[in-house]
Amino acid sequence: MNTKPYYLKIQLAFTLLLAIQWAYAQTLRRPMAAPYTGFGAYSLHHVDIFSFTANQASLAQLKNMAAGVYGERRFLLSELNNSSAVVGVPTQSGNFGLKTGYSGFSDYNETQIGLAYARKLGSKVDIGVQFNYNGIRVTGYGNASAISFEAGSIFHITDKLHTGFHISNPAGGRFGKDQQEKLPSVYTAGMGYDASEKFFFSIELIKEEDQPINAEAGIQYTFISQLLARVGISSATSSVWMGFGFLLKSFRLDIAASYHPQLGITPGLLLLFNFSKKDN
């Protein structure tokens, strides 16, 4: 009798349960390299289109229309694939962003669609907000959905020092007919320091409802204009993450990975495109 498939199913179920415990305020499973993709939110020189996934206020710094996609294979399991896409459009009335995400496989998956808006309040303060539609689908059990929102602010203390706050789902966000399943609330305080146009340091303190405080810290260094590197750590799971970004004109391709001491490696791929305005 071959018991290998049985043990593989047990391992997958156990991994899914662990991953659900790490999900943050959105129902969509938080990417293992989420600190990597949202890096640069508390910066002026190193912000990009994905930064607003960490704090919507950073969307106010977007100067040109931009788009990006990210995908990862969580712990090298196809059933835990995680992908997201973002688009940002600057206007005279403020900047708009759209975020979509998908996690899981055919029998169990989570989706999210979020619409964000941000604007500058003078030269020292940026604010932003995002409304999310969250969905869960389980084969044999049906679908469930919930609405949640996020909001953030960023303060540019000096040209180099930036700080801010972010809240996610402070109220509402409940699933099911009886509304008994609630998305947890998450409160974040972040700080970034632009040491130069090449070096950037950032740290965030994240307090999720019913969970201990998690500290996420990372650095970015630009070796040359076409190559950058990021590395960081998350204290809650003792996970480390790192990646390299390669820039070619309006494109940027990042190869990223995170490592969990018990569950292993999660590889990821990030692609950004900036619709830069042509010089006259």
N, C-alpha and C positions, 0 to 999 in steps of 0.2 A: 504493500500500500504506500503510495507516494503522499507524504504529509507536507511537502514543501509548499504547495499552493495555499494550504490552510494557514501555515505560519506566516506567509506573505500577507494574507488578508488580515491577520491579527496585527501585524506590524503596521499596515496601512491605517487600520482603525485607530491604533494607539497614536500614530503620528497626527492624524486628523484631530483627535481630541486635544493633543498638545498645541497644535496650531490654532485651534479655536480659542484656547486660553490666552494666546498672545494677540488676538485680534483687538484693535483699538476701537475708537468710537464708531467707525463705520463698520457695517456688517461685512463689507469686502475685506478679505484677509489682508492684513498689512504686509507689504513686501518685506522680506528679510533685509533687503538693502534699502529700505525706505529712508534711512538717514542719508544715504548716498544720493538718491534721486532728488530729495528735497533740500539738499545742501545748497548753501548760497542765499537762503532766504534773508539772513541778517547780514547783508553785504550790499555794496554799491557796484563793486568791480566784478564780482563773481556770481551774480544772480543770473538765472536762466529761466526758461519757460516752465520747467518742472518745479522750480522753487516754491511756487504758490501752493503746491500740494502739502507743504509744511506750514506755511502761513500765507493766507490769501492776500495780505497787505503787500507782499513782495511783488504781486502782479502790477502794482502801480508803477514800478520801475521799468516795465516793458516799453521799449521804444519803437520796435517794429513788430509786425505780425510774425508769429512763430508757432511751430508745432513740434510735437515729440511723441515717441512711442517707447515703451519699456516692457520687457518680458523677462521672466525668470522661471527656472524649474526648481521649485522648492525641494531641497534635500535630494535632488536628482530623481524625484518621483513625478511621472507624467500626470498623475491624478491631482497633484498640487500645483499645477501650472498657474502662474499669475501674470496678467498682462494689463497694461493701462495705456491710455493715449490722452494727450492734452493739446489744446489749441488756445492761443491768446491773441486778442485783437485790441490794439490801442485806439482810442477815440478821443475827441476833444472833451467829452463828458465823463471820461474815466476809461479804464481798461476792463475788458470782459474776457473771461476764460471758460473753457469747457473741459471737463474731465470725465472720462469713461473708464471703467475697470471691469475685469472678469477674472474670477478665480475658481478653480475646481475642474470637474470633468462632466461627462454627460449625465451621470446619476446624481451628482451633487454639485451645485455651483452657486456662486454668489456674484451679483452684479451691482454696479453703482454708476449713476449718472449725476454729475454735479455741475451747476452753473455758478460761476464766481464773478464778482465785481469788485474793483478796487480803484482808489483814487488818492492823489496826494492832497494833504491839507497843509499847504505851504511847502517849504523846503525841508522841514524837520520831521514831519509826521506823515505816515502812510496808513490807510485803513483798508480793510477788505472783508467781504462776507461771501459765503457759499451755501447754496441750498442743494441737498442731495436726495435722490430717490434710491433707496436701497432695496434689493430684492434677493430672495433665497428660493432656490428650486431643489426639491428632493424627489427623485423618482418614487412613485407609489404613495407619496404624502402630499403632493401638491406644491403650491407656491405661497409665499408670504412677502409682504412689502412694508416699508416704513419710510417716513420722511424725517430728515434730520437737517441741522444747519451747523455751520462753523463760522467763526469770526476771528479776525486778528488785527493787530496793530503793530507798527514798527516805528521806533523813534531813532532818528539819526543824531546821536548826541554830538558827535563831531564827524568830520569826513571819514574817519577811520573806525570809530566805535559806534556800534548799532545794537539796540536791544528791542525787545518786544514781547507781546503776550498773544496767546492763541487759546481759544476755547472751542470745544467740539461737543455738540449734543448736550448742552446744559439742561435741557428739558425736552420731553417728548421722545420721539424715536422708538415707538413700541410696535412689536409684531404680534400677529395672531388675532383671532376674533375677540378674545378676552383681554387683549392688550397687556398680557402678563410678562412678555419677553421684552425687556428694555435694552437698547444700546447703551453701553456705559458712557459716562461723561469723562472727558479728558481735558486737563488744564496744563498748558505749557508756557514756560518762561524761557526765552532764548537770548543769546548774546553772540555777536560776531565782531571780529577785529580784523580790519583790512590793513595788515602790516605794510603791504605794498601791493602793486598790481600783480605780483607773482605769488605772494604768500597770504593765506587767509586761515583764520582759526575760528571755530564755532563750537558752542556748547549749548545744550538744551536740557532743562529739567522737566520731566513729564510725570504728571500725577494722574493716573487712571483710577476711576472709581473702584474701591475695594482692592486696590493693588498698591504695593510699595512704590516709592518714587524711583523713577528710572532716569539715569543720566546718560546722555548721548553726546560724545565729543568727537571732533574730527578736524583735520587740516587739509588744505589744498595747496599744491605748489605747481606753478607753471614753469616747466623747464625752458621751453621755447614757445613761441606763439602757436605752434602746431601740436604741442604735447603738454598735457597736464596729468597730475596724479592726485588721488584722494585716498585717505586712510582714516579709520575711526573705530570706535568701540561703543557698544551698548551694554550698560551695567546689568540690566534686568536679566539677561540671558547669558552674560559673559561672552557675547558674540562680537567678532571683529569683522570689518568690511573694508574693502579696498577696490580700487579700479583705476584704469587709465583712459583718458580721453584723447582722441585724435581729431584735430580740426583741419578741415579743407574747405576754404572759402566760407560758404554759408552752412556747411554741414559739420556736425560733430558726432563721432561714433565713440561710445564708451563701452569698454569691456569691464564688467564689475563682478564681484563675488563676495559672499559672506560665509563665515564659518561658525557653526554652532558646536560646542565641545562634545555634545552627546549625539546630535543628529546629522552632523557633517556639513557638506558644502552645498551652497546654493549659487549657481552661476546665473548671471544676468547680462542683458544686452540693452543699451540705451542709444537711441538715434534722435538727434535734434536737427531742426532746420529753421533758419532765420530768413525771413523774406526781407532782406536789407533793401533800403531805398537806394536807387542808383544815383551816383553823383552827377550833378549837372555838367 
